[in-house]
Amino acid sequence: MGALLLSVSAIIASFSFLLAGNSLQSVVLGLRAGLEGFSPTIVGIMMAFYFAGFAVGSIVAPRVIARVGYIRAFAAFASAASGIFLMHPLWVDPIPWSVARFIVGFCFAGLYAVVEGWLNATSTNALRGRILSIYAGAVFLGFAIGPLLSNLGPVDGFFAFVVASMIVSFSLVPVTLADTKTPAETELTPFSLDLFRELLRLTPLGFVGAFCIGMVQGTFISLAPTFGNGVGFSTETVTYFMSVSLFAGLLVQFPIGWLSDVVDRRKVIGGVAIVGGSASVAVASFGLDANSGFLTIVVAAAIIGATIYPLYAIVAAYTNDWIRDDQRVSVASAMILIGAVGSMTGTLVIAWLMDNVSPITFISGIGSTMIGLGAFAIFRSFMREAPDQETDYGYATAAMVPGTVPLDFSTPLEEYDEDGNVIEADDKNETDARITDPGHEDAWDDSKKIASRPAARRENQPGES
């Protein structure tokens, strides 16, 4: 565990710096938009462009990684984001800001794909939950520090934007100067729409979880400043509201990750989501505004953050329990794309509700989504057995080499039957036809026979559905 963590510490540290700059930028934009008189709907549309760029970036990122390698791709995306940050104070208008948000979203999708593909490729099943939770903790530490930095100076000028750009630029130092070792060379599955079908079949919870978590996290990060403005929070209260929620997520990240390595991850996801969703709905029912008192606001933020933020790492770990080495980066990008669509959907819908119903729908909408995710996770836990999280199915790389990795996206996505034999095209089409025909008596059994792991990695593995 210690050696593995040391080998990925530089990339995690750099990414934490990056997200501090990005979260500062997001808070400053929300506060500045309020000063400029932008409506919640306009802010929601503007922020949704970030997730649209995220979606496009998640498709393009694997090709960039394949061409230049992990470290150079990371440096390119971070440098571009730093430059774009400085564009915002030059043109204070929703249209150029929307374009800039799209480009920044594109860059950060690439950064997420680099980091998550890297970490998943170097982790074993037994340790993946803890490694991804440490990574997620570093992510949210960066996210939590960023909003606090908005109190260093005014948001109505260049100062905050320059600070955000500086932080992103400095984030390149750890990963570019460290003796960083990237995953050993491996063939990777090409990113295509078929990957979503494959992901949905192998792990429906991974697909639905990425979408729902994208909705709640994207909505919170994008619209919390707008919510604060709508209920009368001061600038300082808005920054504390966001930072406390993120610090709360950080505090519980590793314990929940550890728990997911020893207990069925689906039950962990379901329990955390239902508790958090119910608490959020309760907060919305009682109301939350500037008259609620600082302690009440802080407690509400902590409850929300402690439940919405740890879940992505657990969903990602659960998804990676079911996939092959060569699918790591492409599946990471697919989950980013699914999450981006969820974030874009949540931001647009909640922004409209805040503008036309009440600002408190910001919290009740997040809570309702969490309850739905928790119910689905519990439902899935009764549908099939959990993977053996204590067994290494060969996912961890046997050796690690310094430098960049030439990734190959030319390998087709193969499927295997229960005996470990490759399913030929004709047989696969016949099997798929039975699976997609609900009236076929063998549909349920045939769905269990399709797997995306060689037989050597599926010994003593429960059937899939």
Residue pairs with C-beta under 8 A, 6 or more apart in sequence:
1 127
1 130
4 122
4 123
4 127
4 131
5 131
5 134
7 122
7 181
7 400
8 118
8 119
8 122
8 131
8 135
9 178
10 174
10 175
10 178
10 180
11 70
11 74
11 114
11 115
11 118
11 119
11 174
11 175
11 180
12 115
12 119
12 134
12 135
12 138
13 138
13 174
13 175
14 74
14 78
14 171
14 172
14 173
14 174
14 175
15 111
15 115
15 135
15 138
15 139
15 142
15 171
16 138
16 139
16 141
16 142
16 171
17 142
17 167
17 168
17 170
17 171
17 174
18 78
18 81
18 108
18 111
18 142
18 167
18 168
18 171
19 139
19 142
19 143
19 146
20 142
20 143
20 145
20 146
20 149
20 167
21 81
21 82
21 85
21 146
21 164
21 165
21 166
21 167
21 168
21 171
22 81
22 104
22 108
22 142
22 143
22 146
22 164
22 168
23 142
23 143
23 144
23 145
23 146
23 147
23 221
23 242
23 246
24 146
24 147
24 149
24 150
24 160
24 163
24 164
24 167
25 85
25 88
25 104
25 146
25 161
25 164
26 47
26 146
26 221
26 222
26 225
27 146
27 147
27 150
27 225
27 238
27 239
27 242
28 150
28 155
28 160
28 161
28 164
29 46
29 47
29 88
29 97
29 101
29 225
30 43
30 47
30 222
30 223
30 224
30 225
30 226
30 229
30 238
31 150
31 155
31 225
31 229
31 235
31 238
32 92
32 155
32 156
33 42
33 43
33 46
33 225
33 226
34 225
34 226
34 229
35 155
35 156
36 92
38 46
38 94
39 355
40 223
40 226
40 230
40 351
40 352
40 354
40 355
40 359
41 351
41 352
41 355
42 94
43 222
43 223
43 226
43 351
44 222
44 223
44 226
44 347
44 348
44 350
44 351
44 352
44 354
44 355
45 94
45 98
45 348
45 351
46 94
46 97
46 98
46 101
47 101
47 222
47 223
47 347
47 351
48 222
48 343
48 344
48 347
48 348
49 98
49 99
49 101
49 102
49 105
50 101
50 102
50 104
50 105
50 222
51 105
51 214
51 218
51 340
51 341
51 343
51 344
51 347
52 102
52 105
52 340
52 344
53 101
53 102
53 103
53 104
53 105
53 106
53 107
53 109
54 105
54 106
54 108
54 109
54 336
54 337
54 339
54 340
54 343
54 344
55 105
55 109
55 337
55 340
55 341
55 344
56 102
56 106
56 109
57 105
57 106
57 107
57 108
57 109
57 110
57 113
57 336
58 109
58 112
58 113
58 333
58 334
58 336
58 337
58 340
59 191
59 333
59 337
60 106
60 110
61 73
61 109
61 110
61 113
61 114
61 333
61 336
62 113
62 117
62 188
62 191
62 329
62 330
62 333
62 407
62 409
63 191
63 409
64 73
64 76
64 77
64 110
65 73
65 110
65 113
65 114
65 117
65 329
65 407
66 188
66 406
66 407
66 408
66 409
68 76
68 404
69 182
69 403
69 404
69 405
69 406
69 407
70 114
70 117
70 118
70 182
70 183
70 404
70 405
71 175
71 176
71 180
71 182
71 403
71 404
72 404
73 110
73 114
74 111
74 114
74 115
74 172
74 175
75 172
75 175
75 176
76 110
77 107
77 108
77 110
77 111
77 114
78 107
78 111
78 168
78 169
78 171
78 172
79 169
79 172
80 103
80 107
81 103
81 104
81 107
81 108
81 111
81 168
82 165
82 168
82 169
83 165
84 100
84 103
84 104
84 107
85 104
85 161
85 164
85 165
85 168
86 161
86 162
86 165
87 96
87 100
88 97
88 100
88 161
89 157
89 158
89 161
91 97
105 340
109 333
109 336
109 337
109 340
112 332
112 336
113 329
113 332
113 333
113 336
115 135
116 132
116 135
116 316
116 332
116 335
116 336
117 328
117 329
117 332
117 333
118 182
118 183
119 131
119 132
119 135
120 128
120 132
120 316
120 320
120 328
120 332
120 395
121 183
121 186
121 325
121 328
121 329
121 395
121 397
122 131
122 183
122 396
122 397
122 400
123 131
123 132
123 320
123 395
123 396
124 392
124 395
124 396
125 320
125 321
125 387
125 388
125 389
125 390
125 391
125 392
125 393
125 395
126 261
126 389
126 390
126 391
126 392
127 261
128 261
128 317
128 320
128 321
128 395
129 257
129 258
129 260
129 261
129 265
129 313
129 314
129 317
129 389
130 254
130 257
130 258
130 261
132 257
132 313
132 314
132 316
132 317
133 253
133 254
133 256
133 257
133 258
133 260
133 310
133 313
133 314
134 253
134 254
134 257
135 313
136 253
136 257
136 309
136 310
136 312
136 313
137 250
137 253
137 254
140 246
140 247
140 249
140 250
140 253
140 309
141 246
141 247
141 250
143 221
143 246
144 242
144 243
144 246
144 247
144 249
144 250
145 243
146 164
146 167
147 238
147 239
147 242
147 243
147 246
148 239
148 240
148 243
149 160
149 163
149 167
150 160
150 235
150 239
151 235
151 236
151 239
152 159
152 160
152 163
153 159
153 160
153 163
154 160
155 235
179 402
180 402
181 400
181 401
181 402
182 400
182 401
182 402
182 403
182 404
182 405
183 397
183 400
183 405
184 397
184 398
184 399
184 400
184 401
184 405
185 401
185 405
185 406
185 407
186 325
186 326
186 397
186 405
186 407
187 326
187 408
187 410
187 411
188 326
188 327
188 328
188 329
188 330
188 407
188 408
188 409
188 411
189 195
189 324
189 326
189 327
189 330
189 331
189 409
189 411
189 413
190 330
190 409
190 410
190 411
190 412
190 413
191 330
191 333
191 334
191 409
192 413
194 413
195 327
195 330
195 331
195 334
195 413
196 207
196 334
196 338
198 413
198 452
199 206
199 207
199 319
199 331
199 334
199 335
200 207
201 447
201 450
202 322
202 323
202 451
202 452
202 464
203 318
203 319
203 322
204 380
205 266
205 269
205 315
205 318
205 319
205 376
205 377
205 380
206 315
206 316
206 318
206 319
206 322
206 335
207 338
208 373
208 376
209 269
209 311
209 312
209 315
209 318
209 319
209 373
209 377
210 312
210 315
210 319
210 335
210 338
210 339
210 342
211 338
211 339
211 341
211 342
212 342
212 369
212 370
212 372
212 373
213 308
213 311
213 312
213 315
213 339
213 342
213 373
214 338
214 339
214 340
214 341
214 342
214 343
214 346
215 342
215 343
215 345
215 346
215 366
215 369
216 308
216 346
216 366
216 369
216 370
217 308
217 309
217 312
217 339
217 343
218 339
218 340
218 342
218 343
218 344
218 346
218 347
219 343
219 346
219 347
219 350
219 362
219 365
219 366
220 245
220 304
220 308
220 366
221 242
222 343
222 347
223 347
223 350
223 351
223 354
223 362
224 238
224 241
224 242
224 245
224 362
225 238
225 242
226 351
226 354
226 362
227 354
227 359
227 362
227 363
228 237
228 238
228 241
229 238
230 354
230 359
230 362
231 288
231 289
231 290
231 359
231 360
232 289
232 290
232 291
233 241
233 289
233 290
233 297
234 290
237 290
237 294
237 297
240 294
240 297
240 298
240 301
241 297
241 298
241 301
242 301
244 298
244 301
244 302
244 305
245 301
245 302
245 304
245 305
245 306
245 308
245 309
246 305
246 309
247 302
247 305
248 301
248 302
248 303
248 304
248 305
248 306
248 309
249 305
249 306
249 308
249 309
249 310
250 309
251 306
252 306
252 310
253 309
253 310
253 313
256 268
256 272
256 310
256 314
257 310
257 313
257 314
257 317
259 268
260 268
260 269
260 314
260 317
260 318
261 317
261 389
262 389
264 381
264 386
265 314
265 315
265 317
265 318
265 321
265 386
265 389
266 318
266 377
266 378
266 380
266 381
266 386
267 377
267 378
267 381
268 314
269 311
269 314
269 315
269 318
269 373
269 374
269 377
270 374
270 375
270 376
270 377
270 378
270 381
271 374
272 307
272 310
272 311
272 314
272 374
273 307
273 311
273 370
273 371
273 373
273 374
273 377
274 370
274 371
274 374
274 375
274 378
275 307
275 374
276 303
276 304
276 306
276 307
276 308
276 367
276 370
277 307
277 366
277 367
277 368
277 369
277 370
277 371
277 372
277 373
277 374
278 367
278 371
279 303
279 304
279 307
279 367
280 303
280 304
280 307
280 363
280 364
280 366
280 367
280 370
281 364
281 367
281 368
281 371
282 367
283 300
283 303
283 304
283 363
283 367
284 360
284 361
284 363
284 364
284 367
285 364
287 360
288 296
288 297
288 300
288 360
288 363
292 300
300 363
304 363
304 366
307 370
308 366
308 370
311 373
312 339
315 335
316 332
316 335
319 331
319 335
320 328
320 331
320 395
321 387
321 389
322 387
322 452
322 453
322 464
323 331
323 452
323 453
324 395
324 452
324 453
324 454
324 457
325 394
325 395
325 397
326 411
327 413
327 452
329 407
330 409
346 365
346 369
349 365
350 361
350 362
350 365
350 366
353 361
353 362
353 365
354 361
354 362
383 465
384 462
384 463
384 464
384 465
385 462
385 463
386 462
387 461
387 462
388 460
388 461
388 462
391 460
393 453
393 457
393 458
393 461
394 456
394 457
413 452
414 422
414 423
414 452
415 422
415 423
415 428
415 450
415 451
415 452
416 422
416 423
416 450
416 451
416 452
416 453
416 454
416 455
416 458
417 423
417 449
417 450
417 451
418 448
418 449
418 451
418 463
419 455
420 454
420 455
420 456
420 458
421 455
423 431
423 450
431 446
431 449
431 450
434 440
434 442
434 443
434 446
435 443
435 446
435 447
435 450
436 443
437 443
440 446
444 465
447 464
447 465
448 463
448 464
448 465
450 464
451 458
451 464
453 461
